[in-house]
């Protein structure tokens, strides 16, 4: 994968390719951050959204989870740090048009015990 990323011209490296490469080779990309084009690093896309989510939750996410979040689907998280404080057990959604997060409580399903 690393060689494949190097073979892709920087102006053709998509946010998804860069995120996948970073997930597979994190140490390498820390040593060579220039492999991630500035347009990917500094624009609103799944690459930058993943970094924001990891920063705010302390959790690693899969490329698939971040793609769904970027496409407007809710992503349940145990806790997330926001400017208003820490929120626990919330579903996070992202509006890419407005470039903002929305939060809603995760529904807890109560299960009744079965007596034998």
C-alpha positions in Angstrom: 0.0 0.0 0.0 2.8 2.4 0.9 4.4 2.1 -2.5 1.0 2.5 -4.1 0.5 5.8 -2.3 3.9 7.0 -3.4 3.1 6.1 -7.0 0.0 8.2 -6.9 0.8 11.8 -7.8 0.1 14.1 -4.8 -2.6 16.0 -6.6 -4.4 12.7 -7.2 -4.2 11.4 -3.6 -7.8 11.4 -2.2 -8.7 11.9 1.4 -9.8 8.2 1.6 -6.5 6.9 0.2 -4.6 9.2 2.6 -6.7 8.0 5.6 -6.2 4.4 4.7 -2.5 4.8 4.3 -2.3 6.6 7.7 -4.2 3.8 9.3 -1.9 1.2 7.9 1.4 3.1 8.2 1.0 5.7 11.0 4.7 5.8 12.0 5.8 6.3 8.4 3.4 9.1 7.8 4.5 10.8 11.1 8.1 10.8 9.7 7.0 11.9 6.2 3.9 14.1 6.7 4.5 15.7 3.3 3.0 12.5 1.7 -0.4 13.9 2.7 -1.2 16.8 0.3 -2.1 20.1 1.9 -5.5 20.1 0.1 -6.4 16.8 1.9 -4.9 17.9 5.2 -6.6 21.3 5.3 -10.1 20.8 3.7 -13.3 19.3 5.0 -13.2 15.6 4.1 -13.0 12.2 5.8 -9.3 12.6 6.5 -9.7 15.8 8.5 -13.0 14.6 10.1 -11.2 11.5 11.3 -8.5 13.6 13.0 -11.1 15.8 14.7 -13.1 12.8 15.9 -9.9 11.0 17.3 -8.9 14.3 19.0 -12.3 14.8 20.6 -13.0 11.2 21.6 -9.6 9.6 22.1 -10.9 6.7 20.0 -9.6 5.2 16.7 -12.2 4.7 14.0 -12.3 2.7 10.8 -12.4 4.3 7.4 -15.9 2.9 7.0 -17.1 4.5 10.2 -15.7 7.9 9.2 -17.2 7.6 5.7 -20.6 6.9 7.1 -20.3 9.8 9.6 -19.2 12.1 6.7 -22.2 11.0 4.7 -24.5 12.1 7.6 -25.0 8.8 9.4 -24.9 8.8 13.2 -21.9 7.3 15.0 -22.3 6.3 18.6 -19.5 7.2 20.9 -18.9 6.6 24.6 -17.7 10.1 25.2 -16.7 13.2 23.3 -15.1 16.4 24.4 -16.9 19.6 23.2 -16.5 23.3 23.9 -19.5 22.9 26.3 -17.9 20.0 28.2 -17.8 16.2 28.0 -20.8 14.4 26.6 -21.2 10.7 27.4 -23.1 8.0 25.4 -24.1 10.1 22.4 -24.6 9.6 18.7 -22.6 12.1 16.7 -23.6 13.1 13.2 -21.9 15.5 10.9 -23.4 18.0 8.4 -20.7 18.5 5.7 -22.7 21.4 4.2 -22.6 23.3 7.4 -19.4 21.7 8.6 -20.8 21.1 12.1 -21.5 18.3 14.5 -24.8 17.3 16.0 -25.3 15.2 19.1 -28.2 13.1 20.3 -28.4 10.7 23.3 -27.9 7.0 22.5 -31.0 5.1 23.3 -30.4 2.5 26.0 -32.3 -0.7 25.5 -33.3 -2.1 28.9 -33.5 -5.9 28.9 -35.6 -7.8 31.4 -34.0 -10.7 33.1 -35.6 -14.1 32.6 -36.2 -16.1 35.7 -35.7 -19.8 35.5 
